[in-house]
């Protein structure tokens, strides 16, 4: 099992290029099942969640042709099954998108209950409410969600989401593009990846309007013919490297970003004393002076993203003063705090709130990645800590960050991948 060995205390200098958005890719790949033709998808991030989804599509009968490291061609003309294998589907959260896509195109789907990062209860009742409103019968049996359109094809309708849900918005959108008639999703989520999915579907021949607002209108069409599409840059990957520069200090140009998507993150870093400059399709991040405290409340987009909450808390661990972090999207997402405490952070968490008393320095320690973003937070903590941090469970990080170690090494970070049994030897020889 791999670990990351990080020697902290080196500021970061240079350039990092951001990959395609994970949370767009994990929806767009299943959405290709709706297309009765060939679609070419570019700017796909090389992460394990994407590999898993491509394997699932192949198993269902899709022809998957890898064009290069970041582009694939998918031909879902001859899908054989609407029943992905339990073992593959249960490993990933985004497997719930297979339900919307298969149900929308074939009128039926049987998909394992989704897995993914464990930070508490993750209901999908709003997805199911949407499918049922469109005429599906949905039941959970032996670990599978089984969905079937009662009349063979879903029917457009109006769905009001009780909570703003990214997954439910995208899943209902997928189910609706081939439905009979029009569907309206009210109280829809507005994240950049919602707009990206709508743009992908439209480029294949769908009729989706209003994505990025809280009302999305989908006029069902009979057929999606295929086409070519490039995924947007990853907002959270970019935010993670911005946070890394804030924590470690230095001066880094973060390329291939949409700065507008980063406003919610930049605003907080600026409050903390970080210099950020919009360079069109890049942002320059510089931090030389001390970090100042700030307060953060996670909210659906355009609010501060919950997927940046652990990373910003890692940065605030060494800011001057007392910061308060409110988690408003998930019931609980503070498991990583015990790991930060092992490194000397002074944080008290209770329910949705964490109170962070900034300390002068964190110290390297053996810690683990509790989940994807928690793992990113531990990398950030390791980069600014004194001494060596041994980070285990890094497979969580590799689910969602393409070549995190390579990108950080390219800007001067002393981070390397080691085999767990070799760790003592590697520590001795650690020269960056
Ligand atoms: N919710 C419900 N019922 C539902 C769906 C959601 O009550 O049917 C609640 C959730 O419990 C949560 C809130 O609504 O409190 C928001 O959940 P949402 O559905 O938006 O989350 P998701 O679609 O399951 C995606 C991302 C998460 C990210 C959230 C919020 C993917 C695969 N996952 O999850 O990303 O935290 O949106 O932005 O897109 C990550 O990338 O690390 C990650 C966890």
Boltz pocket constraint, residues with backbone or C-beta under 6 A from the ligand:
constraints:
  - pocket:
      binder: B
      contacts: [[A, 23], [A, 26], [A, 93], [A, 94], [A, 117], [A, 121], [A, 122], [A, 123], [A, 124], [A, 125], [A, 126], [A, 127], [A, 128], [A, 163], [A, 164], [A, 165], [A, 166], [A, 167], [A, 168], [A, 189], [A, 306], [A, 307], [A, 328], [A, 329], [A, 330], [A, 331], [A, 372], [A, 373], [A, 400]]
      max_distance: 6.0
